[in-house]
Amino acid sequence: MGFASTHRTVTPAVPFCHLTFSSSRPVLRRYERTNVPEGTLGGAFRTRRWTLGLEQKQAAKEIGTTLATYRNWEMNRSAPALKHLPGAIAFLGYDWRQEAPSLGDRIRRMRTAARLSIRDLAEVLGSDASTVAGWEAGTSTPSKRWADKLQAWLLHAEIDRNRSIPELRCR
């Protein structure tokens, strides 16, 4: 007939070996295993997140973006859009963009870092939005009076970059 065994033994497969193997479990998330080169923007985001001990979801929430968007930044698939620049700059603790060579580029860089629209900056300076847009585009240059106000705001914005709106009101 067949085996009708009611007796079972609990003998290990290799009874003479008393070694226990253990290893750390590999990271389960595919995006964590992706090699991100150091010196890139994605590498800076990943290093900063690891330094703070955050998960990607927590970092995305701190910056004010979606998890998918943050993952794309960290994997160097894309760079932060204009609306996310202030949060990304605050998260990293520095502005990674190249230094602005022209006045217009400098205005744009500081304005976006301060979360200001062209209209908001014009209001802060007491100017017209189209005038500020012209300065940024390089199609016009500010007069001495406006250049002084603009330089004062740029200096203040550079010193106090972490505020959402520089409080220097030029009149």
C-alpha positions in Angstrom: 0.0 0.0 0.0 1.8 3.1 1.0 3.6 4.6 3.9 1.4 5.0 6.8 3.8 6.8 9.0 2.5 8.5 12.1 6.0 9.1 13.5 7.7 12.4 12.5 11.1 13.6 13.5 12.1 17.2 13.7 15.7 16.8 12.7 17.3 19.6 10.8 18.4 18.9 7.3 22.1 19.3 8.3 22.2 18.2 11.9 26.0 18.8 12.3 25.9 22.5 11.2 25.0 25.1 13.9 25.7 28.2 11.9 23.1 31.0 11.6 23.3 33.3 8.6 22.0 36.8 8.7 22.3 39.7 6.3 20.8 43.1 6.1 17.8 43.3 3.8 18.4 45.2 0.6 16.5 48.4 0.0 13.1 47.4 -1.4 12.5 50.6 -3.2 13.8 50.6 -6.7 14.4 54.4 -6.7 16.7 54.0 -3.7 18.9 51.5 -5.5 19.4 53.9 -8.5 22.9 55.3 -8.6 22.7 59.1 -8.5 26.0 60.7 -9.3 27.5 63.0 -6.7 27.8 66.6 -7.8 24.4 66.6 -9.5 21.2 68.3 -8.4 19.6 64.9 -7.8 22.6 63.9 -5.7 22.3 67.1 -3.6 18.6 66.3 -3.0 19.3 62.7 -2.0 22.2 63.7 0.3 20.2 66.4 2.0 17.2 64.0 2.5 19.5 61.3 4.0 21.2 63.9 6.2 17.8 64.9 7.6 16.7 61.2 7.9 13.6 61.8 5.8 11.8 59.5 3.4 11.1 60.9 -0.1 7.4 61.4 0.8 8.4 63.6 3.8 10.9 65.6 1.7 8.3 66.2 -1.0 5.9 67.4 1.6 8.4 69.7 3.2 9.2 71.3 -0.2 5.5 71.4 -1.2 5.5 69.1 -4.2 4.3 65.6 -5.1 6.2 62.5 -4.4 6.5 61.7 -8.1 7.9 65.1 -8.8 10.4 64.9 -6.0 11.5 61.4 -7.2 12.2 62.8 -10.7 14.3 65.6 -9.2 16.3 63.1 -7.1 16.9 60.8 -10.0 18.0 63.7 -12.3 15.0 63.2 -14.6 13.9 66.8 -14.2 14.7 70.0 -12.3 12.3 72.0 -10.0 9.9 74.2 -11.9 9.6 77.9 -11.1 6.8 77.4 -8.6 8.8 74.9 -6.6 12.1 76.9 -6.6 11.7 78.6 -3.2 10.8 75.3 -1.5 13.6 73.5 -3.1 16.1 76.2 -2.3 14.9 76.3 1.3 15.2 72.4 1.5 18.7 72.3 0.2 19.8 75.4 2.1 21.4 77.0 -1.0 20.6 78.1 -4.5 22.2 75.8 -7.0 21.5 77.9 -10.1 24.4 79.7 -11.7 25.3 83.2 -10.6 23.4 85.7 -12.7 25.7 87.7 -15.0 23.3 90.4 -16.0 21.0 92.6 -14.0 17.9 91.0 -15.5 19.1 87.5 -14.5 19.9 88.7 -11.0 16.5 90.3 -10.6 14.8 87.0 -11.8 17.0 84.9 -9.6 16.3 86.9 -6.4 12.6 87.4 -7.3 11.9 83.7 -7.8 13.9 82.7 -4.7 11.7 85.2 -2.7 8.5 83.6 -4.2 7.5 86.9 -5.9 5.8 87.3 -9.2 6.8 90.2 -11.4 3.6 92.0 -10.3 4.5 91.4 -6.6 8.1 92.8 -7.1 6.7 95.8 -8.9 4.4 96.5 -6.0 7.3 96.1 -3.5 9.4 98.6 -5.5 6.4 100.9 -6.2 6.8 100.4 -10.0 4.8 99.0 -12.9 4.9 95.3 -13.6 5.7 95.9 -17.3 8.7 98.0 -16.3 10.0 95.2 -14.0 9.4 92.7 -16.8 11.5 94.9 -19.1 14.3 95.0 -16.7 14.3 91.2 -16.3 14.2 90.7 -20.1 16.9 93.2 -20.6 14.9 95.3 -23.0 15.1 98.3 -20.8 17.4 99.5 -18.0 16.3 101.2 -14.8 16.9 104.9 -14.3 19.3 106.1 -11.5 16.3 106.4 -9.2 14.9 102.9 -9.9 18.4 101.4 -10.0 19.0 102.6 -6.5 15.7 101.1 -5.3 16.3 97.9 -7.1 19.9 97.5 -5.8 18.6 98.1 -2.2 16.0 95.4 -2.7 18.5 93.0 -4.3 20.9 93.5 -1.4 18.1 93.0 1.2 16.8 89.9 -0.7 20.3 88.5 -0.9 20.9 89.0 2.9 17.5 87.7 3.9 16.9 85.0 1.4 14.8 82.7 3.6 11.9 85.1 4.0 9.0 84.7 1.6 8.8 88.4 0.8 11.6 90.8 1.5 10.1 93.5 3.7 12.0 96.5 2.3 9.3 98.7 0.9 10.7 101.2 -1.5 8.8 104.5 -1.9 
